[in-house]
Amino acid sequence: MVFEFIRRLWAPKQKIELTDITRRFELISRVGQGSMSRVWRARDTKTGQLVALKVLDKLKTEQLEARFAGLARPTEGEIAVQLKHPNIVETYEYGWTKELEQFLVMEFIEGVGLSYLVDVQSERMKKHRISYMIQLGEAIDWLHRHDWIHRDICPRNVMVRNDNVVKLIDFGLVVPNTPEFQRPGNRTGTATHMAPELIKRQRTDHRIDLYSYAVTCYEMWTGELPFEADRSLDAVVKHINQPPRDIRSLNPEVPELVAETIMKGLEKHPDDRWSSASEMVERFREAQRQLAEQ
């Protein structure tokens, strides 16, 4: 694996410059530690800009890439710098450290994780959740219109700025929405948010993101998942075998249009779901208009 990683790294004809990130960046504080990366609040000494510096764990990145053996999957950095949307975190550049770890230089988001807002169900969440749902849906729709599948839509991969602008983050599992990447077999993502066809290793397309989006919207209104599951294995089994709990049984205040839209997004067969994020977003916008008129 290490040999393959180095071969890919040096395969391009142009010379790849390795960066000493401790010299290039002033590492101010650690702000995140994911399963595959470390993130710092940092200052770029080249520009003076405050940024989020994400460094990918080399071994875990190699293990992930092995799941796509034989496929021309772009790296996270190559994907991230292409994503330009107001509700997607901006990536300014990417490169490799002296230790051959890929790093990404991104906008630093002053805010909180959506997962925190889901957990606390504060007045802020109650006041803005339809707006959050719409903004997240706009980001997902943009990805799909540009032929990408995120594969890991969930609250921990969404940030909410202090001014309530939503930012979709983390593109480590993103793949092109093309036939070779739609083939059955590769099960990656967050178990509690996985679409049934992904769990069953069937053919997948962008509609796995719509399912995960619906789960995330469900959580925004209830603080709970559609299935009562304490462990990842429980979640997997229940995604396949049990219908989701009616969202209005957990929160009767969910507007009917919102409830219907989310529940359709949770349909087990992709053909029974919405065909696009834009369809879901339009219904959420209509619900927002209806609430404004009350």
N, C-alpha and C positions, 0 to 999 in steps of 0.2 A: 504493500500500500504506500509506504513512504516513497519507494522508487517511482510509482505511478504518479504520486503527487508532484514530485520534483520534475518528472518528465513533462507533465502538463504545464507546470509553472514556466519551464524554459522552452516549451514548444514554439511560441511565437517568435518570429524573426527579430522583432525589435528587442532591445535590451531592457530587462525589467530591473528597475532600481529598488533595492531593499532599503527600508526606512528604519532608522533608530528612533522609535516613537518617544523614548525618554528625552531625546534631544529636540525632536520636532515639536513635541507638545508639552505644555505644562500640565501635568496630571493633578488636578485640583482635589478631586474626591471620587471615590467609587460610588456609582449610582445604580448599578444593576449587576446581577450575576445570573445569567440564564444557564440552561443545561448545556449550551454549546458556545457560550461567549461571556466576555467580561466587558462592562461598559463604564467609562469614566466621564465625568464632567471635566472638560479640559479646555485649555486655551491654545489655539493654533499660533505658534510663534511666527509663522509666515504672514498671517493676515491679522493677528491680534483678536480674532473672532472667538467667542465662546462656542464650543461645539460639544457634541456627544461623540466620544471615540469608542467604537465597538471593535473588540479584538476577538476573532473566532478561534476556538480551541482547535488546534491542528489535528489531533487524533480523532476527535469526534466529527470534525468536518470530513476527514477521509472516510470514516465509517458511513456517514450519510451519502457521500458520493458513490460509495461502493454499491448502494442500493440502485443507482442509476447506471450501472456498468453497461457500456456499449452505447449509451445515449449521449448526445452532444448537449448536455445540460450546462447552461451558463452558471458561473459562480454567483454567490449572493451579491457581491460587489458589482458585477457586470449587470445584474438585473436592477439593483437598487438605484443606480445612477440614471436609469432610464425612466424612472417613475416620477412624473411631474404632475402633481395634482394638489390642490389646497388641503385635502384631507388625508394626504399620504406624507409621512415624514420625508423631508428632503435629504438626499445623500449627495454631498458635494464631490466626493472622490473616494477612491479605494486604492489599496496597495498591499504590499507584503512587508512584514517586519523582518528584522535580521534573523529571527527564529523561524522564518518561513510560515508565519501565521498571517492570514488575511486580516486587514483592518478596514473599517469604513469610517469616514468622517461625515457626521450627520448634523442637522440642526439640533440644537439643544432645546428641549421642550420644557418650559416652566409650567408644571401642572401635576396631575395625579393620574394614576392608572385607572382605566374604567373598571377593573376588577375591584378596586377599593370602593368606588362609588356604588357598584352592585352590592357589595357586602354591607355598607352602612345604610343604604336606602335613605339618604338624607333629603332634605327639602330641595337641595340643588338637583339631585337626580329626578325627583318628582316634577320639578319645574321644567327641566330641560331634556328629559329622556326622549321625547319624540324628535326633537332637534338632533340629539345624538344618533338616533336610529337613522335619520335621513342622511346625515353627514357620512356615517359609516357606509351606508348603502351606496352613496355617490362614489366613495373610494373604491368599493368592490366593483361597481358597474364600470368604472374607468379601467380597472385592471382587466376585466373580462373583455371590454371593447378593444383592448390592446393585446388580446390573446394570451393572457396570463391567468393561472389558477393559483390562489394564495395557499390553499391547503391547510391553513391553521388559523382561521378566524375564530377568535375567542376574546373575552375581556382582557386577559393579560397581554394581548398583542394590540391593544388600543390605548392610546394616551389621550387625556382631555386637558387642553391648555387652560390656564387660569381664566381666559376670556371665553371659555366653553367651545373652543374650536377642537374638533375631534381629529386625531391623527392616527392612521393605521401604521403599525410598525412591524418589524421582524419579517424578513423575506427569505429566511433560510430554507424554507420548504417550497418556495415558489417554483412552478414549472411552466413551460409553454403549454398552451391549450392546443396541442397537436396530437394526431393519432398515436404517435409513438409513445407519448407521455400519458395517454389515456388508457393504455393497455392494462389489463388486470394484473394484480400481484403486489404492487408497492403500497403498503399500509403505513403511512406516516401522518402525524398530526396529534391532536389532543383527544384522548379517548372519549371524554365526556361531550365532545362537540363533533365527533366524526359521523358522517353520513353512513347509513347502513350499507350502501354499495361499496364504500371504501373499506369498511370493516370486513365485509365478505369477500374482499379482493376481487370485485367485479370491475368491469370497465367503468371509468369515471370521466367526468367532464366538469365544466364550471359549476354545475348544480350542486356539487359537494360543498362549495362555498356558500350557496344559498341556504342549505340546511344549517350550516354552522352559524350563519348570520341570523337565522330564525332562532336558534338556541340562545344566541347572545342577546337578541331583543327580548326573548322570554325572560331571561335573567334580569334585564333592566327593569321589568315591571314587577317581578316577584321576588327577586333575590335568591331564587332557587332554580335548579335544572328541571327540564320537563320530566325527568325520570328520577325516582328516589334511588340513588346509587352512592354508596360510600367509597367504593374502590373502583379502579379503572376497569377491572374485569367485570364487575357488576354493571358498569355503564355500557360496556360492549355488548353484553348479553341483552340488556334491556333495550338498547337501541334497535336490536334486531327483532326481539320477540314481544315487546310490550308497546301498546299505544302510549303516546305522551299524555300527561295529565292536562286536562283542560285548563288553560291559563286563567280563565275567569273563576275557576274553583279556588285558586290561590289568591287572586286579587280581583274581586268583582268590579272594581273601578276601571278596569281596562276597557277602553271604548270598543264597541262591537266590531268596528271596521279594523282596528288594530289587532284585536284578538283573532279574527278570521284570517287576516293576512299572515300572522305569525304561525298559526296552526297549519295553514296550507303549506307554509315553508318547511314544516316538520314532517310532511308526508314521507313515508318510508321509500316509496318508489319515485325516482326522479321525475318520471313523466307526470306524476300527480302534483308536483310542486309548481311554483312559478318558473317561467322559462328564463327570466332575467332579474337582476337586482333592480333595474329601472322600474319594472312593474311593481315591485314591493315598495319602492321609494315613492312612487306616485300615489299609492294608496295611503301611505303614511302622511304624505303631504295633504291629501284630502281630509284625513282625520285631524290633522293640525288645523286646517281651515275651519272644520266643523267646531272644534273646541274653541277657536277664537271668536266664533259667532255666538257662542252660548253666553 
